Amino acid sequence: MTQSIVVQVGQCGNQVGCRFWDLALREHAHVNKKGIYDEALSSFFRNVDTRRSDGEGCDIAGGKIRSLKARAVLVDMEEGVVNEILQGPLGDVFDSTQLITDVSGSGNNWATGHRVYGSAYRERIVERVRRAAEHCDCLQCFFLIHSMGGGTGSGLGSRVLTLLEDEFPEVCRMVTAVYPSAEDDVITSPYNSVLAMHELTEHADCVLPVENQSLVDIVNKIRHMAHSGKPGCVIRKDSTLISGQGGVTGPAKPFDAMNNIVANLLLNLTSSARFEGSLNMDLNEITMNLVPFPRLHYLVSSLTPLYTLADVNIPTRRLDQMFTDAFSKEHQLIRADPKHSLYLACALMVRGNVQVSDLRRNIERLKPSLHFVSWNQEGWKTGLCSVPPVGHLHSLLALANNTCVKPTFIELRERFMKLYRKKAHLHHYLHVEGMEQGCFSEALSSLSSLIEEYSQLDATKNLLLPDASRLSIAT
């Protein structure tokens, strides 16, 4: 069994991370009734004997669970969220050797997070990550969780990404990045997002962009359905949306419903690493199979089902409907419609009592309505994990490398240019040592180049390449 480490940076990153650890513990407790430390738990948790006098604790390979410690590093330049986590029910899952905090924050300034705190905390971050890596037998992947709009999430988050590449070049780096909406209350979020995107494009192996607005739309839609008064529309309390129920972190907090959706994306993404399955998908296989061009590693994710109805007499949505939903724009975690754009590749990660024949049937059913690049018509990767999420019979995470991300990036560039043309707020960034205006033009050029690469692929959507002529082999 391999191990992975989660690095959560900034307020958003730590709040999403908190939901992930809460729900992961809940899943393992649901399956692991005897309290035995097994391979499934070892992928994201250590089993520690805390009775040692130095307080460090030593790892216990098997047997009864003593004290579970998350394989995580928590970073935030405002200590409020991390302190809240430590004082809550999840406090024992982390210890002081996993935390890096400050008190002043980055003031919504990418340059402060990236350059000031990135330089000041570089050694400490590397030391904490190395310590976490030393407790792994076979380190497979880093999961970095952060936002793109704030100063610490975007600035320090993208700096941490480059540190991971420098120190662990062979270990896969998967980033879950939360993008701000157009109505974001941080006026400088377009600057922060574009500067961070330059780093993500250059240094990540795989990025799962999630849009705040898309999460808001999904949560509102489900709440509207739950309060519509229609019979059978009561949502079960242990379903994805209802955050404070079924987990260990107590009453729901304001952004828990949105954070839960992102946490469930991570739960489904890591399910094959945590549980047995007839067709388990290695995390490295996602990058290997879904990223044909190194810079085009932004994967659109969709999740279904997002809730479970409480009324057991209402028939569950047919399995085939779940696959259809995964390709509809209502279930995408960014505002995009992959069906009308070009697929480079697609992964389907299914959990629960689903057969390989169900997968094959639905792929064949959906294929005619999806546009794949001519040189990768069979670009499907599939995974089957036998353990369903708590409260569901089965679930599906679809990851699409699709040109439908382009409009999101174009809109971000437009919002950036509205500020940049007027040089609005630029002085706040240029006051930071080592920050020059060239950093902005370089980041803008990188984003424009990325958009152009997607446009060139889009232009081939209706072109079919002729079959390659056979090679004549001399005998």
Secondary structure, 3 states (H helix, E strand, C coil): CCEEEEEEEHHHHHHHHHHHHHHHHHHHHHHCCCCECCHHHHCCEEEEECCCCCCCCEECCCCECCCEEECEEEEECCCHHHHHHHHCCCHHHCCHHHEEECCCCCCCCHHHHHHHHHHHCHHHHHHHHHHHHHCCCCEEEEEEEEECCCHHHHHHHHHHHHHHHHHCCCCEEEEEEEECCCCCCCCCHHHHHHHHHHHHHHHCCEEEEEEHHHHHHHHHHHHHHHCCCCCCCCECCCCCCCCCCCCCCCCCCCCHHHHHHHHHHHHHHHHHHHCCCCECCCHHHHHHHHCCCCCCCECEEEEECCCCECCCCCCCCCHHHHHHHHCCHHHECCCCCHHHCEEEEEEEEEEECCCHHHHHHHHHHHHHHCEECHHHCCCEEEEEECCCCCCCCEEEEEEEEEHHHHHHHHHHHHHHHHHHCCCCCHHHHHCCCCCCHHHHHHHHHHHHHHHHHHHHHHCCCCCCCCCCCCCCCCC
